[in-house]
């Protein structure tokens, strides 16, 4: 469990969620503009998935801050 938490606090994981969220959001906007569905998902679902990915980035950033503060206290 600790290895997973350490992985999610790395900047690469946070960057992945940001880029993935942006791609999903752009996909939702394009499908809405063209009035089509991709993969059986409506544009609303694509946009909500993108926002969920941004929430993952925010949670990972908060965890990185928490992880840094906890490790800082252990060094004292």
Buried (B, 14 or more C-beta within 10 A) or exposed (E): EEEEEEEBBEEEBBEBBBEBBBBBBEBBBEBBEEEEEBEEBBBEBBBBBBBEBBEBBEEBBEBBEEBEEEEEEEEE
